[in-house]
Amino acid sequence: INSPARFKTVPAGRRSGKTEIAKRILVKASMRGTKFPSPAFFAGAPTRDQAKRIWWEDLKALTPPNAMAGRPSESDLTIWFRNGAKLSVIGMDKPERIEGTPWDGGVLDEYGNMKAKAWPENVRPALSDRRGWAWLIGVPEGRNHYYDLDRKAKADRTGEWASFHWLSADILPP
């Protein structure tokens, strides 16, 4: 949470808390806002249905009612904040959906199950103009694009990337 790295990979075990931490980070970031007008944050998953199931109800429950600017949009899966920020839940089955909005930060959950080109071709460019941040979290799924990106994060010496990992067995009872 306190790492200054702009991009973080978190390949960690099932039910180990990575998504729960990310939900809280996104709500706090949305409430805090940024130096840019109309701050925008996202919570993504491989499909819209999966994103809604993972994120939507909890993000609404975690957001204090007095921080919201009206009711959350059930059709757009977006929470608007009084400070002008928005927090959107997005399915990455069509990664181009993330384009067109200047994003200040976000989380891609179950990143190993997303299309390999979603990060470099769609998400990363959408974070550029505001120097937005991203967490790429999920369960390790073998040696795929997530594995490669996590290795890049581990090898990074610029401070832009960081990698974090923990086991479910370290957190959950047997």
VEXNUFI-205507 format. One record per residue (C-alpha): residue number from 1; z negated, x negated, y negated; residue in three letters. Coordinates in Angstrom, 1 decimal. Layout:
! residues N
<site num="NUM" z="Z" x="X" y="Y" residuo="ALA"/>
...
***
This chain:
! residues 174
<site num="1" z="0.0" x="0.0" y="0.0" residuo="ILE"/>
<site num="2" z="-0.9" x="-2.8" y="-2.4" residuo="ASN"/>
<site num="3" z="2.0" x="-5.1" y="-1.5" residuo="SER"/>
<site num="4" z="4.2" x="-5.8" y="-4.6" residuo="PRO"/>
<site num="5" z="7.3" x="-5.9" y="-2.5" residuo="ALA"/>
<site num="6" z="10.0" x="-3.5" y="-3.6" residuo="ARG"/>
<site num="7" z="11.3" x="-2.7" y="-0.1" residuo="PHE"/>
<site num="8" z="9.0" x="-2.4" y="2.9" residuo="LYS"/>
<site num="9" z="9.7" x="-1.9" y="6.6" residuo="THR"/>
<site num="10" z="7.0" x="-0.4" y="8.7" residuo="VAL"/>
<site num="11" z="8.0" x="-0.3" y="12.4" residuo="PRO"/>
<site num="12" z="4.7" x="1.0" y="13.8" residuo="ALA"/>
<site num="13" z="3.6" x="3.1" y="16.8" residuo="GLY"/>
<site num="14" z="3.7" x="6.8" y="17.2" residuo="ARG"/>
<site num="15" z="0.9" x="8.8" y="15.5" residuo="ARG"/>
<site num="16" z="-0.4" x="5.7" y="13.9" residuo="SER"/>
<site num="17" z="-0.5" x="7.1" y="10.3" residuo="GLY"/>
<site num="18" z="2.6" x="5.6" y="8.6" residuo="LYS"/>
<site num="19" z="4.0" x="8.9" y="7.6" residuo="THR"/>
<site num="20" z="0.6" x="10.2" y="6.4" residuo="GLU"/>
<site num="21" z="0.2" x="7.2" y="4.2" residuo="ILE"/>
<site num="22" z="3.7" x="7.6" y="2.9" residuo="ALA"/>
<site num="23" z="3.1" x="11.3" y="2.0" residuo="LYS"/>
<site num="24" z="0.2" x="10.3" y="-0.2" residuo="ARG"/>
<site num="25" z="2.1" x="7.4" y="-1.8" residuo="ILE"/>
<site num="26" z="5.0" x="9.8" y="-2.7" residuo="LEU"/>
<site num="27" z="2.7" x="12.4" y="-4.3" residuo="VAL"/>
<site num="28" z="0.8" x="9.8" y="-6.3" residuo="LYS"/>
<site num="29" z="4.0" x="8.2" y="-7.5" residuo="ALA"/>
<site num="30" z="5.4" x="11.5" y="-8.5" residuo="SER"/>
<site num="31" z="2.3" x="12.4" y="-10.4" residuo="MET"/>
<site num="32" z="2.2" x="9.0" y="-12.1" residuo="ARG"/>
<site num="33" z="5.9" x="9.1" y="-13.0" residuo="GLY"/>
<site num="34" z="7.8" x="6.1" y="-14.4" residuo="THR"/>
<site num="35" z="9.0" x="4.7" y="-17.7" residuo="LYS"/>
<site num="36" z="12.3" x="6.5" y="-17.1" residuo="PHE"/>
<site num="37" z="12.8" x="10.2" y="-18.1" residuo="PRO"/>
<site num="38" z="12.9" x="12.6" y="-15.2" residuo="SER"/>
<site num="39" z="11.5" x="10.4" y="-12.4" residuo="PRO"/>
<site num="40" z="12.8" x="11.2" y="-9.0" residuo="ALA"/>
<site num="41" z="11.4" x="10.4" y="-5.6" residuo="PHE"/>
<site num="42" z="12.6" x="11.3" y="-2.1" residuo="PHE"/>
<site num="43" z="11.3" x="11.7" y="1.4" residuo="ALA"/>
<site num="44" z="14.0" x="11.4" y="4.0" residuo="GLY"/>
<site num="45" z="14.4" x="11.8" y="7.8" residuo="ALA"/>
<site num="46" z="17.5" x="11.7" y="10.1" residuo="PRO"/>
<site num="47" z="18.3" x="15.5" y="9.6" residuo="THR"/>
<site num="48" z="17.4" x="18.1" y="7.1" residuo="ARG"/>
<site num="49" z="15.5" x="20.2" y="9.7" residuo="ASP"/>
<site num="50" z="13.5" x="17.1" y="10.8" residuo="GLN"/>
<site num="51" z="12.8" x="16.1" y="7.2" residuo="ALA"/>
<site num="52" z="11.5" x="19.6" y="6.4" residuo="LYS"/>
<site num="53" z="9.3" x="19.6" y="9.5" residuo="ARG"/>
<site num="54" z="7.9" x="16.1" y="8.9" residuo="ILE"/>
<site num="55" z="7.4" x="16.3" y="5.1" residuo="TRP"/>
<site num="56" z="7.7" x="19.7" y="3.4" residuo="TRP"/>
<site num="57" z="4.5" x="21.6" y="4.1" residuo="GLU"/>
<site num="58" z="2.3" x="18.5" y="3.8" residuo="ASP"/>
<site num="59" z="3.8" x="17.4" y="0.5" residuo="LEU"/>
<site num="60" z="3.2" x="20.9" y="-1.0" residuo="LYS"/>
<site num="61" z="-0.4" x="20.9" y="0.3" residuo="ALA"/>
<site num="62" z="-1.1" x="17.4" y="-1.0" residuo="LEU"/>
<site num="63" z="0.3" x="18.1" y="-4.5" residuo="THR"/>
<site num="64" z="-2.4" x="19.6" y="-6.8" residuo="PRO"/>
<site num="65" z="-1.3" x="23.0" y="-8.1" residuo="PRO"/>
<site num="66" z="-2.1" x="21.9" y="-11.7" residuo="ASN"/>
<site num="67" z="0.3" x="18.9" y="-11.3" residuo="ALA"/>
<site num="68" z="3.2" x="21.2" y="-10.4" residuo="MET"/>
<site num="69" z="5.7" x="22.7" y="-12.9" residuo="ALA"/>
<site num="70" z="6.1" x="26.1" y="-11.2" residuo="GLY"/>
<site num="71" z="6.6" x="26.9" y="-7.6" residuo="ARG"/>
<site num="72" z="8.2" x="24.4" y="-5.2" residuo="PRO"/>
<site num="73" z="11.9" x="25.2" y="-4.5" residuo="SER"/>
<site num="74" z="12.0" x="26.3" y="-0.8" residuo="GLU"/>
<site num="75" z="15.8" x="26.2" y="-0.8" residuo="SER"/>
<site num="76" z="16.2" x="22.7" y="-2.4" residuo="ASP"/>
<site num="77" z="13.0" x="21.4" y="-0.8" residuo="LEU"/>
<site num="78" z="11.9" x="20.0" y="-4.2" residuo="THR"/>
<site num="79" z="8.6" x="19.9" y="-6.0" residuo="ILE"/>
<site num="80" z="8.8" x="19.7" y="-9.8" residuo="TRP"/>
<site num="81" z="5.9" x="18.1" y="-11.6" residuo="PHE"/>
<site num="82" z="4.6" x="18.8" y="-15.1" residuo="ARG"/>
<site num="83" z="5.4" x="15.2" y="-16.1" residuo="ASN"/>
<site num="84" z="9.1" x="15.9" y="-15.4" residuo="GLY"/>
<site num="85" z="9.2" x="14.2" y="-12.1" residuo="ALA"/>
<site num="86" z="10.7" x="15.6" y="-8.9" residuo="LYS"/>
<site num="87" z="10.0" x="15.0" y="-5.3" residuo="LEU"/>
<site num="88" z="12.8" x="16.0" y="-2.9" residuo="SER"/>
<site num="89" z="12.9" x="16.2" y="0.9" residuo="VAL"/>
<site num="90" z="16.3" x="15.1" y="2.1" residuo="ILE"/>
<site num="91" z="18.1" x="15.0" y="5.5" residuo="GLY"/>
<site num="92" z="20.1" x="11.8" y="6.0" residuo="MET"/>
<site num="93" z="22.5" x="13.3" y="8.6" residuo="ASP"/>
<site num="94" z="24.9" x="13.2" y="5.6" residuo="LYS"/>
<site num="95" z="23.6" x="10.1" y="3.7" residuo="PRO"/>
<site num="96" z="25.9" x="10.7" y="0.8" residuo="GLU"/>
<site num="97" z="23.6" x="13.6" y="-0.2" residuo="ARG"/>
<site num="98" z="21.3" x="11.0" y="-1.7" residuo="ILE"/>
<site num="99" z="23.9" x="9.8" y="-4.1" residuo="GLU"/>
<site num="100" z="24.3" x="11.1" y="-7.7" residuo="GLY"/>
<site num="101" z="20.6" x="11.0" y="-8.5" residuo="THR"/>
<site num="102" z="19.0" x="7.8" y="-10.0" residuo="PRO"/>
<site num="103" z="16.0" x="7.5" y="-7.6" residuo="TRP"/>
<site num="104" z="12.7" x="5.8" y="-8.6" residuo="ASP"/>
<site num="105" z="11.5" x="5.5" y="-5.1" residuo="GLY"/>
<site num="106" z="11.3" x="7.0" y="-1.7" residuo="GLY"/>
<site num="107" z="10.6" x="6.8" y="2.0" residuo="VAL"/>
<site num="108" z="13.0" x="7.0" y="4.9" residuo="LEU"/>
<site num="109" z="11.1" x="8.1" y="8.0" residuo="ASP"/>
<site num="110" z="12.5" x="7.5" y="11.5" residuo="GLU"/>
<site num="111" z="14.9" x="5.1" y="10.0" residuo="TYR"/>
<site num="112" z="15.9" x="3.7" y="13.4" residuo="GLY"/>
<site num="113" z="17.5" x="7.1" y="14.2" residuo="ASN"/>
<site num="114" z="19.5" x="7.2" y="11.0" residuo="MET"/>
<site num="115" z="23.1" x="6.1" y="10.6" residuo="LYS"/>
<site num="116" z="23.2" x="2.3" y="10.3" residuo="ALA"/>
<site num="117" z="25.2" x="2.4" y="7.0" residuo="LYS"/>
<site num="118" z="22.8" x="4.9" y="5.3" residuo="ALA"/>
<site num="119" z="20.7" x="2.2" y="3.7" residuo="TRP"/>
<site num="120" z="23.3" x="-0.3" y="2.5" residuo="PRO"/>
<site num="121" z="26.0" x="2.1" y="1.5" residuo="GLU"/>
<site num="122" z="24.1" x="5.2" y="0.2" residuo="ASN"/>
<site num="123" z="20.3" x="4.7" y="-0.4" residuo="VAL"/>
<site num="124" z="20.2" x="1.1" y="-1.7" residuo="ARG"/>
<site num="125" z="22.8" x="1.7" y="-4.4" residuo="PRO"/>
<site num="126" z="21.1" x="4.9" y="-5.5" residuo="ALA"/>
<site num="127" z="17.9" x="2.8" y="-6.2" residuo="LEU"/>
<site num="128" z="19.7" x="0.1" y="-8.3" residuo="SER"/>
<site num="129" z="19.8" x="1.3" y="-11.8" residuo="ASP"/>
<site num="130" z="16.1" x="2.1" y="-12.0" residuo="ARG"/>
<site num="131" z="15.0" x="-0.8" y="-9.7" residuo="ARG"/>
<site num="132" z="13.6" x="1.9" y="-7.4" residuo="GLY"/>
<site num="133" z="11.5" x="1.1" y="-4.3" residuo="TRP"/>
<site num="134" z="11.7" x="2.2" y="-0.7" residuo="ALA"/>
<site num="135" z="9.7" x="2.2" y="2.5" residuo="TRP"/>
<site num="136" z="11.7" x="2.3" y="5.7" residuo="LEU"/>
<site num="137" z="9.3" x="3.5" y="8.4" residuo="ILE"/>
<site num="138" z="9.5" x="4.6" y="12.0" residuo="GLY"/>
<site num="139" z="8.9" x="3.7" y="15.6" residuo="VAL"/>
<site num="140" z="10.7" x="0.6" y="16.9" residuo="PRO"/>
<site num="141" z="13.8" x="1.8" y="18.8" residuo="GLU"/>
<site num="142" z="15.0" x="-1.4" y="20.3" residuo="GLY"/>
<site num="143" z="17.3" x="-3.9" y="18.7" residuo="ARG"/>
<site num="144" z="19.3" x="-1.7" y="16.4" residuo="ASN"/>
<site num="145" z="19.9" x="-1.7" y="12.6" residuo="HIS"/>
<site num="146" z="16.2" x="-1.1" y="12.0" residuo="TYR"/>
<site num="147" z="15.3" x="-4.1" y="14.0" residuo="TYR"/>
<site num="148" z="17.8" x="-6.2" y="12.0" residuo="ASP"/>
<site num="149" z="16.4" x="-4.9" y="8.7" residuo="LEU"/>
<site num="150" z="12.8" x="-5.6" y="9.7" residuo="ASP"/>
<site num="151" z="13.8" x="-9.2" y="10.7" residuo="ARG"/>
<site num="152" z="15.4" x="-9.6" y="7.3" residuo="LYS"/>
<site num="153" z="12.2" x="-8.3" y="5.6" residuo="ALA"/>
<site num="154" z="10.0" x="-10.7" y="7.7" residuo="LYS"/>
<site num="155" z="12.3" x="-13.6" y="6.7" residuo="ALA"/>
<site num="156" z="12.5" x="-12.7" y="3.0" residuo="ASP"/>
<site num="157" z="11.2" x="-15.4" y="0.7" residuo="ARG"/>
<site num="158" z="12.0" x="-13.7" y="-2.6" residuo="THR"/>
<site num="159" z="9.1" x="-11.2" y="-2.5" residuo="GLY"/>
<site num="160" z="11.5" x="-8.3" y="-2.7" residuo="GLU"/>
<site num="161" z="11.0" x="-7.4" y="1.0" residuo="TRP"/>
<site num="162" z="7.9" x="-7.1" y="3.2" residuo="ALA"/>
<site num="163" z="7.3" x="-6.0" y="6.8" residuo="SER"/>
<site num="164" z="4.2" x="-4.4" y="8.2" residuo="PHE"/>
<site num="165" z="3.4" x="-3.5" y="11.7" residuo="HIS"/>
<site num="166" z="0.5" x="-2.1" y="13.7" residuo="TRP"/>
<site num="167" z="0.1" x="-0.6" y="17.2" residuo="LEU"/>
<site num="168" z="-0.9" x="3.0" y="18.0" residuo="SER"/>
<site num="169" z="-3.5" x="1.5" y="20.4" residuo="ALA"/>
<site num="170" z="-5.3" x="-0.1" y="17.5" residuo="ASP"/>
<site num="171" z="-5.8" x="3.3" y="15.8" residuo="ILE"/>
<site num="172" z="-5.8" x="6.0" y="18.4" residuo="LEU"/>
<site num="173" z="-8.2" x="6.5" y="21.3" residuo="PRO"/>
<site num="174" z="-6.9" x="5.7" y="24.8" residuo="PRO"/>
***
